[in-house]
Amino acid sequence: MKLKLNMMNVRQFIRQEWASDQHAADDLGVSLRTIKNWMAVNPTGILKHSGHIIQMDGVEPLQLFDAVAETIEQINEKRPQ
């Protein structure tokens, strides 16, 4: 069993950086539905906007990539075996 520090998922990352899903959608030029899709089904979609995101104040590139990886792991854990 591997030790996991408090890893942030895409939902938590978005809410930390933008305070709301709608603010994130507006800032990134995508729909609210796209934001919800990144959180639940396709977290790698947010990486298309990584250039913009990592230029924001206080965002470390690894935070974004770790959040995507954590979300993928969470989605895979929910899938039936």
Contacts in CASP RR format, 6 or more apart in sequence:
PFRMAT RR
TARGET T0000
AUTHOR 0000-0000-0000
METHOD contacts of the structure
MODEL  1
MKLKLNMMNVRQFIRQEWASDQHAADDLGVSLRTIKNWMAVNPTGILKHS
GHIIQMDGVEPLQLFDAVAETIEQINEKRPQ
7 66 0 8 1.000
7 67 0 8 1.000
7 70 0 8 1.000
8 16 0 8 1.000
8 63 0 8 1.000
8 66 0 8 1.000
8 67 0 8 1.000
8 70 0 8 1.000
9 39 0 8 1.000
9 43 0 8 1.000
9 67 0 8 1.000
9 70 0 8 1.000
9 71 0 8 1.000
9 74 0 8 1.000
10 38 0 8 1.000
10 39 0 8 1.000
10 43 0 8 1.000
10 46 0 8 1.000
10 67 0 8 1.000
10 68 0 8 1.000
10 70 0 8 1.000
10 71 0 8 1.000
11 39 0 8 1.000
11 71 0 8 1.000
12 67 0 8 1.000
13 63 0 8 1.000
13 64 0 8 1.000
13 67 0 8 1.000
14 21 0 8 1.000
14 24 0 8 1.000
14 35 0 8 1.000
14 38 0 8 1.000
14 39 0 8 1.000
15 21 0 8 1.000
17 24 0 8 1.000
17 53 0 8 1.000
17 56 0 8 1.000
17 59 0 8 1.000
18 24 0 8 1.000
18 27 0 8 1.000
21 32 0 8 1.000
21 35 0 8 1.000
21 36 0 8 1.000
22 32 0 8 1.000
24 35 0 8 1.000
25 31 0 8 1.000
25 32 0 8 1.000
25 34 0 8 1.000
25 35 0 8 1.000
27 52 0 8 1.000
28 35 0 8 1.000
28 49 0 8 1.000
28 52 0 8 1.000
28 53 0 8 1.000
30 49 0 8 1.000
38 45 0 8 1.000
38 46 0 8 1.000
38 71 0 8 1.000
39 71 0 8 1.000
40 75 0 8 1.000
41 75 0 8 1.000
43 67 0 8 1.000
43 68 0 8 1.000
43 71 0 8 1.000
43 72 0 8 1.000
43 75 0 8 1.000
44 68 0 8 1.000
44 72 0 8 1.000
46 53 0 8 1.000
46 64 0 8 1.000
46 68 0 8 1.000
47 64 0 8 1.000
47 65 0 8 1.000
47 68 0 8 1.000
50 61 0 8 1.000
50 64 0 8 1.000
53 59 0 8 1.000
53 64 0 8 1.000
54 60 0 8 1.000
54 61 0 8 1.000
54 64 0 8 1.000
END
